Structures are given as structure tokens and as C-alpha cells.
Amino acid sequence: MINVSDLKPGVTFQMDGNLFVVLDYSHNKTARAAANIKVKMKNLRTGSTTEMTFGGNDKVKRAQIDKKEMQYLYNTGDAFVFMDGETYEQIEIPAENLEWEKNFLKESDTATIRSFEGEVLGVQLPDKVTLQITEAEQAVKGDTATGATKNAVLETGFQIKVPLFINEGEMVVISTAEGKYSGRA
């Protein structure tokens, strides 16, 4: 058990049978009232984000999340298959658990698989990935004073906005947190 005053961003803990990771933390103390700790947290099983206020003496159970590098092999349609490069063990993660992550995964990529006591929680994406543009609209001349963009489709099928000078076939860097163009590769 850890005291809630020890929670910091990135710390994982268990509460009411759920697993959470701390996104943001603030400690509030007024003159007469006891200390309140406000925590913004993400449920690692459902992906939902909530805020909760704890008392200064509350405790939660720390959760040890295991991380393992695995290679993404293929998509069966309803599951994504990953393989451990050392033991050649394969695991399947249901496609509905990777709705966002699938936009940035391509076959033979290495991904970090998060698990808790044998239960696979999902894939932790790197901050940025490099992907190829497979389709891009033609650039239209006109008002470019405000950083004009056009639609483009990545090799994974994900659609993004890119600057007018990016063409089909180019490699671009994409931010996985926002799903936005970050630069040329």
C-alpha cells in the first residue's frame, strides 16, 4: 500500500478492482481543512480518464505493470498477433483493445506490450512513429499564409492532415498521442 500523497504522474495503482495510471496530481491544503489530493487518472483496462479527490491519509495498492518488447506479426481481423523475439511465444490482443494503436502499427514493428499478473493490458506506443504516405491530395494554390494543409492517408490506412509540400510515397513522422503530422522522416 502506498499513501496517495506519494502518487506522481506515471505511477500505476489498483483501486476497486481496477488498474489506473496517474496522469496528473495536485495537492491542495487550505487553512482549516485537511489536505486534499486531486488525481487525474486513466483506467488501463477501459482507457477512460477520470478525476478523483482523495483525503491526505488515504492509501492505494501499487500495481506492478510488466513491459515486454514484442514484434507485431499480423492482423487476423479480430486480433493482433505479437511474438516474443527470445522465446518465440505468440500472443493475441483483441482488435477492439487496440482501436487507436492500430493506426500506428505496421507488420514487423517492435512494440511494448503492457501486462499485469499475466493479463495483457495493451500496447504502449512510442511518442513518434515513421510511416509512409500512400495517398495524398494534390496541392491547391491559394491562401497559404496560415499554414495550409491537405488530407493524406498513411500506410496503415489512418488519415491525417499534412502540409501542402508532402507528396505520396514520402516518409513522415507522426505523433502517436495526437495522431498528427510532426515532420519529415
C-alpha positions as semicolon CSV with decimal commas, in nm:
position;residue;x (nm);y (nm);z (nm)
1;M;0,000;0,000;0,000
2;I;0,118;0,349;-0,079
3;N;-0,005;0,679;0,053
4;V;-0,190;0,889;-0,208
5;S;0,050;1,176;-0,131
6;D;0,321;0,960;-0,294
7;L;0,133;0,937;-0,625
8;K;0,307;1,107;-0,915
9;P;0,241;1,105;-1,292
10;G;0,323;0,762;-1,437
11;V;0,262;0,568;-1,113
12;T;0,022;0,271;-1,151
13;F;-0,210;0,157;-0,875
14;Q;-0,511;-0,064;-0,803
15;M;-0,840;0,063;-0,665
16;D;-1,182;-0,107;-0,653
17;G;-1,055;-0,392;-0,871
18;N;-0,936;-0,160;-1,149
19;L;-0,589;-0,059;-1,266
20;F;-0,506;0,309;-1,303
21;V;-0,209;0,518;-1,412
22;V;-0,170;0,871;-1,273
23;L;-0,180;1,140;-1,543
24;D;-0,183;1,449;-1,322
25;Y;-0,159;1,516;-0,949
26;S;-0,225;1,821;-0,734
27;H;-0,203;1,869;-0,358
28;N;-0,443;2,126;-0,204
29;K;-0,430;2,239;0,156
30;T;-0,647;2,512;0,300
31;A;-0,604;2,675;0,641
32;R;-0,862;2,475;0,838
33;A;-0,946;2,178;0,619
34;A;-0,739;1,864;0,583
35;A;-0,522;1,818;0,276
36;N;-0,695;1,705;-0,042
37;I;-0,516;1,528;-0,322
38;K;-0,673;1,556;-0,666
39;V;-0,564;1,287;-0,911
40;K;-0,639;1,267;-1,283
41;M;-0,609;0,900;-1,374
42;K;-0,659;0,666;-1,669
43;N;-0,813;0,322;-1,637
44;L;-0,567;0,083;-1,804
45;R;-0,839;-0,170;-1,890
46;T;-1,103;0,060;-2,038
47;G;-0,893;0,361;-2,139
48;S;-1,134;0,605;-1,971
49;T;-0,995;0,908;-1,788
50;T;-1,140;1,030;-1,457
51;E;-1,055;1,272;-1,179
52;M;-1,081;1,180;-0,814
53;T;-1,017;1,360;-0,487
54;F;-0,856;1,168;-0,203
55;G;-0,803;1,259;0,160
56;G;-0,445;1,317;0,274
57;N;-0,426;0,987;0,465
58;D;-0,589;0,759;0,203
59;K;-0,391;0,464;0,070
60;V;-0,400;0,269;-0,256
61;K;-0,234;-0,054;-0,365
62;R;0,061;-0,014;-0,602
63;A;0,031;-0,216;-0,925
64;Q;0,342;-0,352;-1,093
65;I;0,292;-0,330;-1,470
66;D;0,524;-0,555;-1,670
67;K;0,654;-0,430;-2,006
68;K;0,795;-0,655;-2,275
69;E;0,926;-0,578;-2,623
70;M;0,747;-0,789;-2,884
71;Q;0,727;-0,791;-3,264
72;Y;0,394;-0,724;-3,435
73;L;0,337;-1,007;-3,683
74;Y;-0,007;-0,972;-3,842
75;N;-0,375;-0,885;-3,800
76;T;-0,626;-1,172;-3,815
77;G;-0,920;-0,934;-3,848
78;D;-1,039;-0,968;-3,490
79;A;-0,698;-0,986;-3,315
80;F;-0,343;-0,859;-3,347
81;V;-0,067;-1,121;-3,314
82;F;0,263;-1,036;-3,142
83;M;0,573;-1,255;-3,093
84;D;0,844;-1,253;-2,829
85;G;1,181;-1,240;-3,009
86;E;1,356;-1,452;-2,744
87;T;1,110;-1,733;-2,672
88;Y;0,907;-1,711;-2,998
89;E;0,592;-1,719;-2,784
90;Q;0,296;-1,559;-2,961
91;I;0,008;-1,368;-2,803
92;E;-0,312;-1,231;-2,949
93;I;-0,463;-0,899;-2,844
94;P;-0,829;-0,841;-2,942
95;A;-0,865;-0,573;-3,212
96;E;-1,120;-0,377;-3,007
97;N;-0,850;-0,323;-2,741
98;L;-0,622;-0,156;-2,998
99;E;-0,861;0,083;-3,176
100;W;-0,620;0,378;-3,156
101;E;-0,291;0,188;-3,160
102;K;-0,370;0,004;-3,487
103;N;-0,335;0,335;-3,673
104;F;0,039;0,337;-3,598
105;L;0,134;-0,033;-3,612
106;K;0,277;-0,197;-3,922
107;E;0,391;-0,556;-3,962
108;S;0,736;-0,642;-3,820
109;D;0,740;-0,330;-3,597
110;T;0,857;-0,373;-3,239
111;A;0,604;-0,271;-2,974
112;T;0,599;-0,261;-2,593
113;I;0,329;-0,490;-2,454
114;R;0,197;-0,397;-2,107
115;S;0,065;-0,669;-1,878
116;F;-0,043;-0,710;-1,518
117;E;-0,019;-1,051;-1,350
118;G;-0,041;-1,226;-1,688
119;E;-0,335;-1,014;-1,815
120;V;-0,239;-0,827;-2,133
121;L;-0,345;-0,464;-2,099
122;G;-0,241;-0,337;-2,440
123;V;0,034;-0,180;-2,644
124;Q;0,241;0,119;-2,538
125;L;0,324;0,322;-2,847
126;P;0,643;0,524;-2,888
127;D;0,592;0,903;-2,883
128;K;0,650;0,924;-3,259
129;V;0,646;0,675;-3,547
130;T;0,766;0,698;-3,907
131;L;0,512;0,591;-4,170
132;Q;0,477;0,624;-4,546
133;I;0,213;0,835;-4,722
134;T;0,016;0,609;-4,962
135;E;-0,232;0,870;-5,084
136;A;-0,215;1,249;-5,085
137;E;-0,442;1,513;-5,233
138;Q;-0,297;1,748;-5,492
139;A;-0,182;2,082;-5,352
140;V;-0,415;2,368;-5,440
141;K;-0,266;2,712;-5,489
142;G;-0,424;2,988;-5,288
143;D;-0,413;3,134;-4,940
144;T;-0,114;2,969;-4,774
145;A;-0,048;3,239;-4,516
146;T;-0,198;3,031;-4,236
147;G;-0,012;2,704;-4,292
148;A;-0,243;2,531;-4,539
149;T;-0,281;2,155;-4,513
150;K;-0,423;1,873;-4,721
151;N;-0,554;1,523;-4,648
152;A;-0,322;1,223;-4,673
153;V;-0,354;0,852;-4,595
154;L;-0,079;0,657;-4,417
155;E;0,026;0,301;-4,500
156;T;-0,183;0,181;-4,203
157;G;-0,498;0,340;-4,351
158;F;-0,508;0,626;-4,099
159;Q;-0,599;0,968;-4,245
160;I;-0,407;1,279;-4,134
161;K;-0,355;1,641;-4,237
162;V;-0,014;1,724;-4,383
163;P;0,147;2,041;-4,525
164;L;0,099;2,106;-4,898
165;F;0,460;2,014;-4,985
166;I;0,422;1,649;-4,867
167;N;0,362;1,407;-5,155
168;E;0,257;1,045;-5,199
169;G;0,537;0,799;-5,121
170;E;0,716;1,021;-4,867
171;M;0,804;0,904;-4,516
172;V;0,664;1,126;-4,238
173;V;0,691;1,134;-3,859
174;I;0,357;1,112;-3,675
175;S;0,284;1,194;-3,309
176;T;0,103;0,889;-3,166
177;A;-0,055;1,084;-2,880
178;E;-0,245;1,320;-3,109
179;G;-0,230;1,141;-3,444
180;K;-0,085;1,448;-3,613
181;Y;0,193;1,518;-3,861
182;S;0,516;1,604;-3,682
183;G;0,771;1,632;-3,962
184;R;0,950;1,462;-4,250
185;A;1,148;1,148;-4,182
